[in-house]
Amino acid sequence: MLKQKLIYLLCLFFIISCKPKTGSVIFFHPDGMSLAHWDAVRLVKVGPDGFLEWDKMENMAVYRGHTRRYLGATSNAGATIHAYGVKVGIYSFGMDNGEPVTSASGKPFSIMTEAKKRGLSVALCQSGVLVEPGTAVFLSQSKNRKNFDEISLQIIQSGADLIFGGGEKFLLPKGVKGRFGEGIRKDGKNLIVWAKQQGYRVIYDKEEMQGLPKTVEKVLGVFAYENTYNDHTEEEQVRKKQPHYIDSAPSIAEMTKWALEFLKKKNKEFLLVVEEEGTDNFSNKNNTEGLLEAGKRADDVIAVVNSFLNKNRNTLFVTASDSNASGLLVADGYPKKRWEAEQTLPLQTDKGAPLDGKDIRGIQKPFLTFPDKSERRMPFGVIWPTGWDLYSGMVVKASGFHSSHVKGIVDNTDIYKLMYLTLFGKKLH
């Protein structure tokens, strides 16, 4: 009898030890952020001697971000590759240039849809509109990224546990006024009403989010008519007297913190996808002050997640951009003639590239870094060679469970495979 019990216990131990270990995943997409963007944010947030929360992440690799036929990725194609793990065409939005796509695991749906089908909690947090591809592609498919009625319908009806973002206008029919403005849907569907009927608690601002109990079953946060930021040129922002971000809306870090506490209460593994979209949009407008604010907010997200990982090591945290927005470069003058803090900057470099500084009463002055170890604040400017999204200069960083897989060069399809390994315990080739 004792021998039989011993054999049984040994077999049970073998089964348990052989069972694949799984965990939760947080994927953060600070859109458009290259190494140079992070360098600029470091200068103003912690100084040239300081360390961003992004710097403190455990593992790093070069990001290889080409699509099936082109070096550069669109936001929708890049997101589709992250969500499905296969190369697609640049016009893809959860599909392959309008055709059905099979994921790297052989499924006809995204990793988030698979996670939900397997009983995991799923959530999206977005600083832009809910139809923004970086998050939307994980729960919707369309032949055209501008099919906003179709995309927003799929997101709201996906059954996700938590959906946070802007874009109220895509959730209401024409003629129906919401908290922020009138809807523009052409199909007559009121997705706010539908969400409430399905048990979602709908909230509209930071105060409502903070006052909401984490024990709610499902929550939809609609924090702006469009984006939670005003992504215009610096000149237009000054003319319209607009802040970079809407005060009433929670920051993307605040959304992420609330989402993690909410997901933790559910006591099961989860997939959370987060995007700071302002980093891309301000860059594409060559708005340096807006980009620096957006970049600080992106680093605040990483601070929230780094703190979460301290007590939840069975969670993978991975972050990557899929493009280098507008090719930002940091400059501090010529080698033999560095800029001074109070001098007026030229509008262009010696080769004619646009040069941006801080506008002070119509005069362009250098930006100043956060103090270094010697309490010096160093002047610098930002060169914007284009308004395009470029191919080079992105990296992947990761911490926590399975983060050691991030090393050397990581292909954009590998983001999916790493998330899949963590969520489902299966390694894909």
C-alpha positions in Angstrom: 0.0 0.0 0.0 2.8 2.4 0.9 4.6 1.6 -2.3 1.4 2.3 -4.3 1.0 5.7 -2.6 4.6 6.6 -3.2 4.2 5.7 -6.9 1.0 7.8 -7.1 2.7 10.8 -5.5 5.7 10.5 -7.8 3.4 10.4 -10.8 1.4 13.4 -9.6 4.6 15.4 -9.0 5.8 14.5 -12.5 2.5 15.6 -14.1 2.5 18.9 -12.2 6.2 19.6 -13.0 5.7 18.9 -16.7 2.6 21.1 -17.0 3.6 24.3 -18.9 3.9 27.3 -16.7 1.8 30.2 -17.8 1.3 33.8 -16.7 -0.3 37.1 -17.5 0.9 39.6 -20.2 1.0 43.3 -20.4 1.9 44.7 -23.8 2.6 48.4 -24.0 2.9 50.2 -27.4 4.3 53.7 -27.1 3.6 54.5 -30.7 6.4 56.1 -32.8 9.0 55.9 -30.0 12.5 55.3 -31.2 15.7 55.3 -29.2 16.1 59.0 -30.0 12.6 59.8 -28.7 13.5 58.0 -25.5 16.8 60.0 -25.3 14.9 63.3 -25.6 12.4 62.3 -22.9 15.2 61.2 -20.6 16.9 64.6 -21.0 13.8 66.5 -19.8 12.4 64.0 -17.3 15.5 62.8 -15.3 18.4 64.5 -17.0 21.4 63.1 -19.0 22.7 61.2 -15.9 19.3 59.9 -14.8 17.4 56.7 -15.5 13.9 56.5 -17.0 11.6 53.7 -15.8 12.1 52.5 -19.4 15.8 52.3 -18.7 15.2 50.1 -15.7 13.5 47.3 -17.6 15.5 44.0 -17.5 16.0 43.0 -21.1 16.4 44.7 -24.5 16.7 43.8 -28.2 16.8 45.5 -31.5 13.3 45.5 -33.1 13.0 44.3 -36.7 9.8 45.8 -38.0 9.3 45.1 -41.7 6.0 44.0 -43.2 5.6 41.4 -45.9 6.7 43.6 -48.8 7.9 46.9 -47.3 10.5 47.9 -44.7 8.2 50.3 -42.9 5.0 49.4 -41.1 1.7 51.3 -40.9 0.1 51.5 -37.5 -2.5 49.0 -38.6 -0.1 46.6 -40.2 2.3 46.7 -37.3 -0.6 46.1 -34.8 -1.8 43.2 -36.9 1.6 41.6 -36.9 1.7 42.0 -33.1 -1.8 40.6 -32.6 -1.4 37.6 -35.1 2.3 36.9 -35.3 2.6 36.7 -39.1 3.8 39.2 -41.7 1.0 41.0 -43.5 0.6 43.8 -46.1 0.7 47.5 -45.0 -3.0 48.0 -45.5 -4.0 45.2 -43.1 -6.3 45.8 -40.1 -6.7 42.5 -38.3 -6.8 41.0 -41.8 -4.2 40.6 -44.6 -5.0 43.5 -47.0 -8.7 42.7 -46.7 -8.3 38.9 -46.7 -8.7 36.6 -43.7 -5.4 36.0 -41.9 -4.3 32.9 -39.9 -2.3 33.6 -36.8 1.1 32.0 -36.1 -0.7 29.5 -33.9 -3.0 28.5 -36.8 -6.1 30.3 -35.5 -8.3 32.6 -37.5 -8.3 35.2 -34.8 -6.0 37.4 -32.7 -4.1 36.4 -29.5 -6.5 38.5 -27.4 -9.6 36.8 -28.9 -7.9 33.4 -28.2 -7.2 34.5 -24.7 -10.8 35.4 -24.1 -12.0 32.1 -25.6 -9.8 30.3 -23.2 -11.3 32.1 -20.2 -8.6 34.7 -19.5 -9.5 38.3 -18.7 -8.7 40.8 -21.5 -8.5 44.6 -21.5 -7.5 47.6 -23.7 -6.2 51.0 -22.6 -5.8 53.7 -25.2 -4.9 57.4 -25.0 -6.3 58.0 -28.5 -9.6 57.0 -30.0 -10.8 53.4 -29.4 -10.5 52.6 -33.1 -6.8 53.4 -33.0 -5.1 50.3 -34.5 -2.5 49.7 -31.8 -5.2 48.4 -29.5 -8.2 48.0 -31.8 -6.7 45.3 -34.0 -6.5 43.0 -31.0 -10.3 42.8 -31.0 -11.5 43.8 -34.4 -11.0 43.1 -38.1 -11.8 45.2 -41.2 -10.9 45.6 -44.8 -10.2 49.3 -44.3 -8.8 51.0 -41.2 -11.3 53.8 -41.8 -14.4 51.6 -41.4 -14.8 53.2 -38.0 -18.5 52.1 -37.5 -17.5 48.5 -38.1 -14.4 48.6 -36.0 -15.9 50.3 -33.0 -18.9 47.9 -33.1 -16.6 44.9 -32.9 -14.6 46.3 -30.0 -17.6 47.2 -27.9 -19.3 43.9 -28.7 -16.1 41.8 -28.1 -17.0 41.2 -24.5 -13.7 42.5 -23.2 -13.6 43.0 -19.5 -12.3 46.6 -19.7 -12.1 49.1 -22.5 -10.6 52.5 -21.9 -10.0 55.3 -24.5 -11.4 58.2 -26.4 -13.7 58.4 -29.4 -17.2 58.9 -28.1 -18.3 60.1 -31.5 -17.8 56.6 -33.0 -20.1 55.1 -30.4 -23.2 57.2 -30.9 -25.5 57.6 -34.0 -25.8 60.9 -35.9 -28.1 63.3 -34.0 -27.6 61.7 -30.6 -25.6 63.9 -28.1 -23.3 62.3 -25.6 -21.2 63.6 -22.8 -18.8 65.4 -25.1 -20.6 65.9 -28.4 -22.8 64.5 -31.1 -22.3 61.0 -32.6 -21.4 60.3 -36.2 -22.4 56.7 -36.7 -24.2 56.0 -39.9 -25.8 52.7 -38.9 -28.0 54.1 -36.1 -26.5 52.0 -33.4 -26.0 53.4 -30.0 -23.1 51.4 -28.6 -23.2 53.2 -25.2 -26.7 52.0 -24.6 -25.8 48.5 -25.9 -22.8 48.3 -23.5 -25.0 49.3 -20.5 -27.5 46.6 -21.5 -24.7 44.0 -21.5 -23.7 44.9 -18.0 -20.9 47.4 -18.6 -20.4 50.3 -16.2 -19.8 53.3 -18.5 -17.6 56.2 -17.1 -16.5 59.4 -18.7 -13.7 61.0 -16.7 -10.9 60.6 -14.2 -13.1 61.2 -11.1 -15.6 58.6 -12.2 -12.8 56.1 -12.8 -11.3 56.7 -9.5 -14.6 56.4 -7.7 -15.6 53.1 -9.4 -15.2 49.9 -7.3 -12.7 47.4 -8.7 -15.3 44.7 -8.2 -17.4 45.7 -11.2 -17.7 43.0 -13.7 -17.1 45.0 -16.9 -16.2 48.6 -17.5 -16.2 50.9 -20.5 -14.3 54.2 -20.1 -15.1 56.9 -22.8 -12.8 59.8 -21.9 -13.1 62.2 -24.8 -15.0 63.0 -28.0 -11.9 62.1 -30.0 -8.4 61.7 -28.5 -7.5 62.5 -24.9 -4.9 64.8 -26.4 -4.8 67.8 -28.8 -2.4 66.7 -31.5 -1.9 69.9 -33.4 1.2 71.8 -34.4 2.7 74.0 -31.7 1.5 77.1 -33.5 -2.1 75.9 -33.8 -2.1 74.9 -30.1 -1.0 78.4 -29.1 -3.6 79.9 -31.4 -6.4 77.7 -30.0 -5.1 78.0 -26.4 -5.2 74.2 -26.1 -3.3 72.1 -23.6 -1.5 69.0 -24.8 -3.9 66.7 -22.9 -7.5 67.0 -21.8 -7.5 67.7 -18.0 -10.7 65.7 -17.2 -9.4 62.5 -18.9 -7.2 60.1 -16.9 -3.6 59.8 -18.2 -2.6 56.5 -19.8 -0.7 55.6 -16.7 -3.8 56.2 -14.5 -5.8 54.0 -16.9 -3.2 51.3 -16.7 -3.0 51.4 -12.9 -6.7 51.2 -12.5 -6.9 48.4 -15.1 -4.2 46.3 -13.3 -6.0 46.6 -10.0 -9.3 45.6 -11.6 -7.7 42.6 -13.4 -5.9 41.5 -10.3 -9.3 41.4 -8.4 -10.5 38.8 -10.9 -7.9 36.3 -9.7 -7.1 34.8 -13.1 -4.5 35.4 -15.8 -5.0 38.2 -18.2 -3.8 40.0 -21.4 -3.7 43.8 -21.1 -2.8 45.9 -24.2 -2.0 49.5 -23.6 -1.1 52.3 -26.1 0.1 55.9 -25.7 -0.7 57.3 -29.1 0.2 60.9 -28.5 3.9 60.0 -28.9 3.3 59.3 -32.5 0.7 62.0 -33.3 2.7 64.8 -31.7 5.8 63.6 -33.5 4.1 63.6 -36.9 3.1 67.2 -36.3 6.7 68.0 -35.4 5.4 69.3 -32.0 8.4 68.7 -29.7 6.7 70.0 -26.5 3.7 67.7 -27.2 6.0 64.8 -27.9 8.0 65.4 -24.7 4.8 65.4 -22.6 3.5 62.3 -24.3 6.9 60.6 -23.8 6.8 61.4 -20.1 3.3 59.9 -19.9 4.6 56.8 -21.6 7.4 56.4 -19.1 4.8 56.8 -16.3 3.0 53.7 -17.7 6.2 51.8 -17.3 6.6 53.0 -13.7 3.1 51.6 -12.9 3.9 48.3 -14.5 7.4 48.0 -13.0 5.7 48.5 -9.6 3.1 45.8 -10.4 5.8 43.4 -11.4 7.5 43.6 -8.0 4.6 41.6 -6.5 3.5 39.7 -9.6 6.5 38.0 -11.2 4.4 35.6 -13.1 3.6 38.5 -15.5 5.4 39.3 -18.7 5.8 43.0 -19.5 6.9 43.7 -23.0 7.0 47.1 -24.8 7.8 48.1 -28.3 7.0 50.6 -31.0 6.5 49.6 -34.6 7.9 52.8 -36.2 10.2 55.8 -35.7 7.8 58.8 -35.9 9.3 61.6 -38.0 12.9 60.7 -37.3 13.5 62.9 -34.2 17.1 63.8 -33.5 18.6 65.7 -30.5 21.2 68.4 -31.2 23.1 70.9 -29.0 24.8 72.9 -31.7 28.1 72.5 -33.6 31.1 70.8 -32.0 33.1 74.0 -31.6 30.1 76.3 -30.9 27.6 74.7 -28.4 24.4 76.5 -27.9 23.8 78.6 -24.8 20.6 78.6 -22.8 19.5 82.1 -23.7 20.5 82.3 -27.3 18.0 82.4 -30.1 18.0 79.2 -32.2 17.9 79.2 -36.0 14.8 77.7 -37.6 16.9 75.2 -39.6 20.2 73.3 -39.4 23.1 74.1 -41.6 21.8 71.5 -44.1 18.2 72.9 -44.1 16.4 70.4 -41.8 13.8 72.0 -39.5 15.1 72.8 -36.0 12.7 73.1 -33.1 13.2 74.8 -29.8 11.0 76.1 -27.0 8.9 79.1 -28.2 9.2 82.0 -25.8 7.1 85.0 -26.9 7.7 84.2 -30.5 11.4 83.6 -30.2 12.8 80.1 -30.4 15.1 79.2 -27.5 16.8 75.9 -26.6 15.1 73.3 -24.4 16.9 72.7 -21.1 17.6 69.3 -19.6 16.7 68.3 -16.1 19.8 69.0 -14.0 22.7 66.5 -14.3 24.8 65.3 -11.4 26.5 68.7 -11.2 23.2 70.5 -11.2 23.8 71.7 -14.8 20.9 72.2 -17.2 22.1 71.7 -20.7 20.5 73.4 -23.8 19.4 71.3 -26.8 17.1 71.5 -29.8 15.2 68.9 -31.8 15.6 68.3 -35.5 12.6 67.0 -37.4 13.7 65.7 -40.8 10.3 64.5 -41.9 6.7 64.0 -40.9 6.8 60.3 -41.9 7.0 57.1 -39.9 10.5 55.7 -40.4 11.8 52.1 -40.3 14.9 52.3 -38.0 15.8 52.9 -34.4 13.2 50.9 -32.5 13.9 48.5 -29.7 12.0 45.9 -27.6 12.3 45.9 -23.9 10.8 43.4 -21.4 10.7 42.5 -17.7 9.2 39.7 -15.7 8.1 36.2 -16.7 9.9 34.9 -19.8 11.5 38.3 -20.5 14.9 36.6 -20.9 13.7 35.7 -24.4 14.2 39.3 -25.4 17.8 39.6 -26.6 19.8 40.3 -29.7 17.2 41.0 -32.5 13.5 40.4 -32.1 11.3 40.3 -35.1 7.9 42.0 -34.9 6.3 38.5 -35.3 8.1 37.4 -32.1 6.1 39.7 -30.0 3.0 37.5 -30.6 5.1 34.3 -30.0 6.4 35.6 -26.7 3.0 36.5 -25.5 1.6 33.2 -26.7 4.3 31.3 -24.8 3.5 33.2 -21.6 -0.3 33.0 -21.8 -0.7 29.4 -23.1 2.6 27.7 -22.3 3.3 26.7 -25.9 6.4 27.7 -27.9 5.8 28.6 -31.5 8.4 28.5 -34.3 
